[in-house]
Amino acid sequence: MIRRGDAFIEACEALSDACGAIVERVPPGSRQEVRLREIAEELKGLAEEVASEWASGRRMQ
């Protein structure tokens, strides 16, 4: 059974990947590109944070 933390990590990674795919379809240097890259990085950071919490034994409430 997948724990909620695992599912959250996978969802963040999938959304980050989706942002990356969309970036390829917007004009380079546009506000959309910049914002999508920021969102992708935020999602990666969230996934890493939750993974770290799970590894250290803390759980999402």
C-alpha positions as CSV (number, residue, x, y, z in Angstrom):
1,M,0.0,0.0,0.0
2,I,1.3,3.4,-0.9
3,R,1.6,5.8,1.9
4,R,0.2,9.3,1.6
5,G,3.7,10.8,1.6
6,D,4.8,8.6,-1.3
7,A,1.7,9.5,-3.3
8,F,2.3,13.2,-2.5
9,I,5.9,13.0,-3.6
10,E,4.9,11.2,-6.8
11,A,2.3,13.8,-7.5
12,C,4.7,16.7,-7.0
13,E,7.2,15.1,-9.3
14,A,4.6,14.5,-12.0
15,L,3.3,18.1,-11.8
16,S,6.9,19.3,-12.0
17,D,7.5,17.2,-15.1
18,A,4.3,18.5,-16.6
19,C,5.4,22.1,-16.0
20,G,8.7,21.2,-17.7
21,A,6.8,19.8,-20.7
22,I,4.6,22.9,-21.0
23,V,7.7,25.2,-20.8
24,E,8.8,23.7,-24.1
25,R,5.6,25.0,-25.7
26,V,5.7,28.7,-24.6
27,P,7.8,31.4,-26.0
28,P,11.4,31.4,-24.6
29,G,12.0,34.2,-22.1
30,S,8.2,34.8,-21.7
31,R,6.6,35.5,-18.3
32,Q,4.9,32.1,-18.7
33,E,8.2,30.3,-19.1
34,V,9.7,32.0,-16.1
35,R,6.7,31.2,-13.9
36,L,6.4,27.6,-15.0
37,R,10.1,27.1,-14.2
38,E,9.5,28.6,-10.8
39,I,6.5,26.4,-10.1
40,A,8.4,23.3,-11.3
41,E,11.2,24.2,-8.8
42,E,8.8,24.7,-6.0
43,L,7.2,21.4,-6.7
44,K,10.6,19.6,-6.7
45,G,11.4,21.3,-3.4
46,L,8.1,20.2,-1.9
47,A,8.7,16.6,-3.0
48,E,12.3,16.7,-1.6
49,E,11.0,18.2,1.7
50,V,8.3,15.5,2.1
51,A,10.8,12.7,1.2
52,S,13.2,14.0,3.8
53,E,10.4,14.1,6.4
54,W,9.4,10.5,5.6
55,A,13.0,9.4,5.7
56,S,13.5,10.9,9.1
57,G,10.4,9.2,10.5
58,R,8.1,12.3,10.6
59,R,4.7,11.9,9.0
60,M,2.3,14.2,7.3
61,Q,-0.6,15.1,9.5
